Amino acid sequence: MTKFPNHAHFLLPAGYLAVWLLALLFFWCFTGATDGMAYGLLSMWLVLPAATFVFSLLVAKTNCWGRGFWLCLPLCGVLYMLAPYLTFTLANMLSTHRLYAPDWSALLIGAAISLPGLAVGRVLHTFYTQAASHH
């Protein structure tokens, strides 16, 4: 393997967090009143799920967190839950002057997106580890 896994324990979460923050920044800086549906479809249904899956896959494949790779599930769940809360729900709260609780079911959705990424990553890690040991 390359030297990437030596720094992956820091780089992978930083990259995932950067994608997540860019999605929020894009909502607040570049969307207008009529862009909500397009943003929601692009960000909440494409970009963030893809980033969640890839992040989980790479954490498991590089084995950079060791047995702590399971921490991806709550991490991805919380960030996936906070994305709509800090965009659509916060915009609604600011306009109505009311406080709303986050949608806790989104936490499970984020973790559910992460789980297959972890599974595929573990399979790839096992495959590459076994292939390297045979050479």
Biotite code that builds the C-alpha atoms (Angstrom):
import biotite.structure as struc

atoms = struc.array([
    struc.Atom([0.000, 0.000, 0.000], chain_id="A", res_id=1, res_name="MET", atom_name="CA", element="C"),
    struc.Atom([1.002, 3.613, -0.332], chain_id="A", res_id=2, res_name="THR", atom_name="CA", element="C"),
    struc.Atom([1.853, 6.098, 2.384], chain_id="A", res_id=3, res_name="LYS", atom_name="CA", element="C"),
    struc.Atom([-1.688, 7.496, 2.190], chain_id="A", res_id=4, res_name="PHE", atom_name="CA", element="C"),
    struc.Atom([-3.052, 5.279, 5.017], chain_id="A", res_id=5, res_name="PRO", atom_name="CA", element="C"),
    struc.Atom([-0.481, 6.766, 7.429], chain_id="A", res_id=6, res_name="ASN", atom_name="CA", element="C"),
    struc.Atom([-2.327, 10.087, 7.247], chain_id="A", res_id=7, res_name="HIS", atom_name="CA", element="C"),
    struc.Atom([-5.760, 8.720, 6.342], chain_id="A", res_id=8, res_name="ALA", atom_name="CA", element="C"),
    struc.Atom([-6.986, 8.833, 9.944], chain_id="A", res_id=9, res_name="HIS", atom_name="CA", element="C"),
    struc.Atom([-6.868, 12.638, 9.617], chain_id="A", res_id=10, res_name="PHE", atom_name="CA", element="C"),
    struc.Atom([-7.291, 13.258, 5.883], chain_id="A", res_id=11, res_name="LEU", atom_name="CA", element="C"),
    struc.Atom([-10.397, 11.167, 5.338], chain_id="A", res_id=12, res_name="LEU", atom_name="CA", element="C"),
    struc.Atom([-12.570, 12.863, 7.988], chain_id="A", res_id=13, res_name="PRO", atom_name="CA", element="C"),
    struc.Atom([-11.186, 16.268, 6.976], chain_id="A", res_id=14, res_name="ALA", atom_name="CA", element="C"),
    struc.Atom([-12.130, 15.624, 3.344], chain_id="A", res_id=15, res_name="GLY", atom_name="CA", element="C"),
    struc.Atom([-15.591, 14.385, 4.282], chain_id="A", res_id=16, res_name="TYR", atom_name="CA", element="C"),
    struc.Atom([-16.127, 17.364, 6.561], chain_id="A", res_id=17, res_name="LEU", atom_name="CA", element="C"),
    struc.Atom([-14.976, 19.704, 3.776], chain_id="A", res_id=18, res_name="ALA", atom_name="CA", element="C"),
    struc.Atom([-17.574, 18.266, 1.376], chain_id="A", res_id=19, res_name="VAL", atom_name="CA", element="C"),
    struc.Atom([-20.230, 18.552, 4.089], chain_id="A", res_id=20, res_name="TRP", atom_name="CA", element="C"),
    struc.Atom([-19.310, 22.156, 4.887], chain_id="A", res_id=21, res_name="LEU", atom_name="CA", element="C"),
    struc.Atom([-19.223, 23.103, 1.199], chain_id="A", res_id=22, res_name="LEU", atom_name="CA", element="C"),
    struc.Atom([-22.741, 21.717, 0.800], chain_id="A", res_id=23, res_name="ALA", atom_name="CA", element="C"),
    struc.Atom([-23.949, 23.924, 3.674], chain_id="A", res_id=24, res_name="LEU", atom_name="CA", element="C"),
    struc.Atom([-22.014, 26.929, 2.419], chain_id="A", res_id=25, res_name="LEU", atom_name="CA", element="C"),
    struc.Atom([-23.490, 26.481, -1.037], chain_id="A", res_id=26, res_name="PHE", atom_name="CA", element="C"),
    struc.Atom([-27.003, 26.527, 0.438], chain_id="A", res_id=27, res_name="PHE", atom_name="CA", element="C"),
    struc.Atom([-26.483, 29.745, 2.363], chain_id="A", res_id=28, res_name="TRP", atom_name="CA", element="C"),
    struc.Atom([-24.428, 31.619, -0.232], chain_id="A", res_id=29, res_name="CYS", atom_name="CA", element="C"),
    struc.Atom([-25.513, 30.480, -3.666], chain_id="A", res_id=30, res_name="PHE", atom_name="CA", element="C"),
    struc.Atom([-29.146, 29.359, -3.550], chain_id="A", res_id=31, res_name="THR", atom_name="CA", element="C"),
    struc.Atom([-32.120, 31.625, -3.964], chain_id="A", res_id=32, res_name="GLY", atom_name="CA", element="C"),
    struc.Atom([-35.751, 31.356, -2.996], chain_id="A", res_id=33, res_name="ALA", atom_name="CA", element="C"),
    struc.Atom([-36.555, 29.115, -5.977], chain_id="A", res_id=34, res_name="THR", atom_name="CA", element="C"),
    struc.Atom([-33.502, 26.842, -5.768], chain_id="A", res_id=35, res_name="ASP", atom_name="CA", element="C"),
    struc.Atom([-34.557, 24.740, -2.772], chain_id="A", res_id=36, res_name="GLY", atom_name="CA", element="C"),
    struc.Atom([-35.744, 21.685, -4.656], chain_id="A", res_id=37, res_name="MET", atom_name="CA", element="C"),
    struc.Atom([-32.694, 21.558, -6.928], chain_id="A", res_id=38, res_name="ALA", atom_name="CA", element="C"),
    struc.Atom([-30.367, 22.002, -3.957], chain_id="A", res_id=39, res_name="TYR", atom_name="CA", element="C"),
    struc.Atom([-32.196, 19.337, -1.971], chain_id="A", res_id=40, res_name="GLY", atom_name="CA", element="C"),
    struc.Atom([-32.058, 16.815, -4.791], chain_id="A", res_id=41, res_name="LEU", atom_name="CA", element="C"),
    struc.Atom([-28.448, 17.507, -5.676], chain_id="A", res_id=42, res_name="LEU", atom_name="CA", element="C"),
    struc.Atom([-27.060, 17.835, -2.178], chain_id="A", res_id=43, res_name="SER", atom_name="CA", element="C"),
    struc.Atom([-29.204, 15.634, 0.059], chain_id="A", res_id=44, res_name="MET", atom_name="CA", element="C"),
    struc.Atom([-29.849, 12.879, -2.459], chain_id="A", res_id=45, res_name="TRP", atom_name="CA", element="C"),
    struc.Atom([-26.625, 12.797, -4.468], chain_id="A", res_id=46, res_name="LEU", atom_name="CA", element="C"),
    struc.Atom([-23.548, 14.614, -3.129], chain_id="A", res_id=47, res_name="VAL", atom_name="CA", element="C"),
    struc.Atom([-23.826, 13.897, 0.604], chain_id="A", res_id=48, res_name="LEU", atom_name="CA", element="C"),
    struc.Atom([-24.877, 10.238, 0.243], chain_id="A", res_id=49, res_name="PRO", atom_name="CA", element="C"),
    struc.Atom([-22.060, 9.646, -2.263], chain_id="A", res_id=50, res_name="ALA", atom_name="CA", element="C"),
    struc.Atom([-19.530, 11.366, 0.004], chain_id="A", res_id=51, res_name="ALA", atom_name="CA", element="C"),
    struc.Atom([-20.796, 9.344, 2.974], chain_id="A", res_id=52, res_name="THR", atom_name="CA", element="C"),
    struc.Atom([-20.476, 6.057, 1.108], chain_id="A", res_id=53, res_name="PHE", atom_name="CA", element="C"),
    struc.Atom([-17.012, 6.851, -0.281], chain_id="A", res_id=54, res_name="VAL", atom_name="CA", element="C"),
    struc.Atom([-15.730, 8.134, 3.081], chain_id="A", res_id=55, res_name="PHE", atom_name="CA", element="C"),
    struc.Atom([-16.906, 4.965, 4.835], chain_id="A", res_id=56, res_name="SER", atom_name="CA", element="C"),
    struc.Atom([-15.480, 2.755, 2.104], chain_id="A", res_id=57, res_name="LEU", atom_name="CA", element="C"),
    struc.Atom([-12.061, 4.427, 2.306], chain_id="A", res_id=58, res_name="LEU", atom_name="CA", element="C"),
    struc.Atom([-11.940, 4.317, 6.113], chain_id="A", res_id=59, res_name="VAL", atom_name="CA", element="C"),
    struc.Atom([-12.653, 0.588, 6.052], chain_id="A", res_id=60, res_name="ALA", atom_name="CA", element="C"),
    struc.Atom([-10.408, -0.156, 3.052], chain_id="A", res_id=61, res_name="LYS", atom_name="CA", element="C"),
    struc.Atom([-7.368, 1.667, 4.449], chain_id="A", res_id=62, res_name="THR", atom_name="CA", element="C"),
    struc.Atom([-8.049, 0.346, 7.960], chain_id="A", res_id=63, res_name="ASN", atom_name="CA", element="C"),
    struc.Atom([-6.760, 3.694, 9.199], chain_id="A", res_id=64, res_name="CYS", atom_name="CA", element="C"),
    struc.Atom([-8.962, 3.633, 12.312], chain_id="A", res_id=65, res_name="TRP", atom_name="CA", element="C"),
    struc.Atom([-8.389, -0.042, 13.066], chain_id="A", res_id=66, res_name="GLY", atom_name="CA", element="C"),
    struc.Atom([-11.388, -1.524, 14.854], chain_id="A", res_id=67, res_name="ARG", atom_name="CA", element="C"),
    struc.Atom([-12.692, 2.002, 15.350], chain_id="A", res_id=68, res_name="GLY", atom_name="CA", element="C"),
    struc.Atom([-13.957, 2.014, 11.763], chain_id="A", res_id=69, res_name="PHE", atom_name="CA", element="C"),
    struc.Atom([-17.426, 1.460, 13.268], chain_id="A", res_id=70, res_name="TRP", atom_name="CA", element="C"),
    struc.Atom([-17.280, 5.080, 14.458], chain_id="A", res_id=71, res_name="LEU", atom_name="CA", element="C"),
    struc.Atom([-18.149, 6.008, 10.879], chain_id="A", res_id=72, res_name="CYS", atom_name="CA", element="C"),
    struc.Atom([-21.746, 4.971, 11.509], chain_id="A", res_id=73, res_name="LEU", atom_name="CA", element="C"),
    struc.Atom([-22.567, 7.538, 14.217], chain_id="A", res_id=74, res_name="PRO", atom_name="CA", element="C"),
    struc.Atom([-20.322, 10.186, 12.642], chain_id="A", res_id=75, res_name="LEU", atom_name="CA", element="C"),
    struc.Atom([-21.985, 9.884, 9.250], chain_id="A", res_id=76, res_name="CYS", atom_name="CA", element="C"),
    struc.Atom([-25.402, 9.636, 10.863], chain_id="A", res_id=77, res_name="GLY", atom_name="CA", element="C"),
    struc.Atom([-24.953, 12.841, 12.851], chain_id="A", res_id=78, res_name="VAL", atom_name="CA", element="C"),
    struc.Atom([-23.551, 14.799, 9.914], chain_id="A", res_id=79, res_name="LEU", atom_name="CA", element="C"),
    struc.Atom([-26.278, 13.549, 7.589], chain_id="A", res_id=80, res_name="TYR", atom_name="CA", element="C"),
    struc.Atom([-28.902, 14.562, 10.174], chain_id="A", res_id=81, res_name="MET", atom_name="CA", element="C"),
    struc.Atom([-27.350, 17.998, 10.670], chain_id="A", res_id=82, res_name="LEU", atom_name="CA", element="C"),
    struc.Atom([-27.182, 18.822, 6.948], chain_id="A", res_id=83, res_name="ALA", atom_name="CA", element="C"),
    struc.Atom([-30.929, 19.429, 6.441], chain_id="A", res_id=84, res_name="PRO", atom_name="CA", element="C"),
    struc.Atom([-31.226, 20.816, 9.959], chain_id="A", res_id=85, res_name="TYR", atom_name="CA", element="C"),
    struc.Atom([-28.580, 23.479, 9.352], chain_id="A", res_id=86, res_name="LEU", atom_name="CA", element="C"),
    struc.Atom([-30.014, 24.372, 5.948], chain_id="A", res_id=87, res_name="THR", atom_name="CA", element="C"),
    struc.Atom([-33.755, 23.967, 5.382], chain_id="A", res_id=88, res_name="PHE", atom_name="CA", element="C"),
    struc.Atom([-34.827, 23.727, 9.016], chain_id="A", res_id=89, res_name="THR", atom_name="CA", element="C"),
    struc.Atom([-32.610, 26.608, 10.124], chain_id="A", res_id=90, res_name="LEU", atom_name="CA", element="C"),
    struc.Atom([-33.935, 28.792, 7.288], chain_id="A", res_id=91, res_name="ALA", atom_name="CA", element="C"),
    struc.Atom([-37.462, 27.913, 8.406], chain_id="A", res_id=92, res_name="ASN", atom_name="CA", element="C"),
    struc.Atom([-36.628, 28.667, 12.050], chain_id="A", res_id=93, res_name="MET", atom_name="CA", element="C"),
    struc.Atom([-35.133, 32.034, 11.110], chain_id="A", res_id=94, res_name="LEU", atom_name="CA", element="C"),
    struc.Atom([-38.191, 33.029, 9.083], chain_id="A", res_id=95, res_name="SER", atom_name="CA", element="C"),
    struc.Atom([-40.799, 31.845, 11.591], chain_id="A", res_id=96, res_name="THR", atom_name="CA", element="C"),
    struc.Atom([-38.904, 32.648, 14.813], chain_id="A", res_id=97, res_name="HIS", atom_name="CA", element="C"),
    struc.Atom([-39.696, 29.174, 16.119], chain_id="A", res_id=98, res_name="ARG", atom_name="CA", element="C"),
    struc.Atom([-37.333, 26.454, 17.290], chain_id="A", res_id=99, res_name="LEU", atom_name="CA", element="C"),
    struc.Atom([-37.651, 22.969, 15.812], chain_id="A", res_id=100, res_name="TYR", atom_name="CA", element="C"),
    struc.Atom([-35.934, 19.754, 16.824], chain_id="A", res_id=101, res_name="ALA", atom_name="CA", element="C"),
    struc.Atom([-33.790, 17.905, 14.297], chain_id="A", res_id=102, res_name="PRO", atom_name="CA", element="C"),
    struc.Atom([-35.224, 14.937, 12.427], chain_id="A", res_id=103, res_name="ASP", atom_name="CA", element="C"),
    struc.Atom([-33.646, 12.052, 14.300], chain_id="A", res_id=104, res_name="TRP", atom_name="CA", element="C"),
    struc.Atom([-34.642, 9.559, 11.602], chain_id="A", res_id=105, res_name="SER", atom_name="CA", element="C"),
    struc.Atom([-32.081, 11.228, 9.317], chain_id="A", res_id=106, res_name="ALA", atom_name="CA", element="C"),
    struc.Atom([-29.400, 9.948, 11.704], chain_id="A", res_id=107, res_name="LEU", atom_name="CA", element="C"),
    struc.Atom([-30.414, 6.400, 10.833], chain_id="A", res_id=108, res_name="LEU", atom_name="CA", element="C"),
    struc.Atom([-30.423, 7.225, 7.117], chain_id="A", res_id=109, res_name="ILE", atom_name="CA", element="C"),
    struc.Atom([-26.859, 8.551, 7.292], chain_id="A", res_id=110, res_name="GLY", atom_name="CA", element="C"),
    struc.Atom([-25.721, 5.463, 9.176], chain_id="A", res_id=111, res_name="ALA", atom_name="CA", element="C"),
    struc.Atom([-27.569, 3.244, 6.677], chain_id="A", res_id=112, res_name="ALA", atom_name="CA", element="C"),
    struc.Atom([-25.694, 4.908, 3.806], chain_id="A", res_id=113, res_name="ILE", atom_name="CA", element="C"),
    struc.Atom([-22.402, 4.435, 5.644], chain_id="A", res_id=114, res_name="SER", atom_name="CA", element="C"),
    struc.Atom([-22.909, 0.742, 6.424], chain_id="A", res_id=115, res_name="LEU", atom_name="CA", element="C"),
    struc.Atom([-22.597, -0.605, 2.847], chain_id="A", res_id=116, res_name="PRO", atom_name="CA", element="C"),
    struc.Atom([-19.530, 1.589, 2.351], chain_id="A", res_id=117, res_name="GLY", atom_name="CA", element="C"),
    struc.Atom([-17.948, 0.024, 5.425], chain_id="A", res_id=118, res_name="LEU", atom_name="CA", element="C"),
    struc.Atom([-18.860, -3.465, 4.212], chain_id="A", res_id=119, res_name="ALA", atom_name="CA", element="C"),
    struc.Atom([-17.407, -2.941, 0.736], chain_id="A", res_id=120, res_name="VAL", atom_name="CA", element="C"),
    struc.Atom([-14.313, -1.318, 2.246], chain_id="A", res_id=121, res_name="GLY", atom_name="CA", element="C"),
    struc.Atom([-13.732, -4.254, 4.593], chain_id="A", res_id=122, res_name="ARG", atom_name="CA", element="C"),
    struc.Atom([-14.076, -6.712, 1.709], chain_id="A", res_id=123, res_name="VAL", atom_name="CA", element="C"),
    struc.Atom([-11.572, -4.698, -0.351], chain_id="A", res_id=124, res_name="LEU", atom_name="CA", element="C"),
    struc.Atom([-9.201, -4.447, 2.621], chain_id="A", res_id=125, res_name="HIS", atom_name="CA", element="C"),
    struc.Atom([-9.348, -8.222, 3.149], chain_id="A", res_id=126, res_name="THR", atom_name="CA", element="C"),
    struc.Atom([-8.858, -8.890, -0.563], chain_id="A", res_id=127, res_name="PHE", atom_name="CA", element="C"),
    struc.Atom([-5.832, -6.592, -0.847], chain_id="A", res_id=128, res_name="TYR", atom_name="CA", element="C"),
    struc.Atom([-4.330, -7.847, 2.410], chain_id="A", res_id=129, res_name="THR", atom_name="CA", element="C"),
    struc.Atom([-4.623, -11.487, 1.275], chain_id="A", res_id=130, res_name="GLN", atom_name="CA", element="C"),
    struc.Atom([-3.285, -10.659, -2.194], chain_id="A", res_id=131, res_name="ALA", atom_name="CA", element="C"),
    struc.Atom([-0.283, -8.869, -0.692], chain_id="A", res_id=132, res_name="ALA", atom_name="CA", element="C"),
    struc.Atom([0.467, -11.751, 1.676], chain_id="A", res_id=133, res_name="SER", atom_name="CA", element="C"),
    struc.Atom([0.552, -14.241, -1.225], chain_id="A", res_id=134, res_name="HIS", atom_name="CA", element="C"),
    struc.Atom([3.248, -12.281, -3.069], chain_id="A", res_id=135, res_name="HIS", atom_name="CA", element="C"),
])
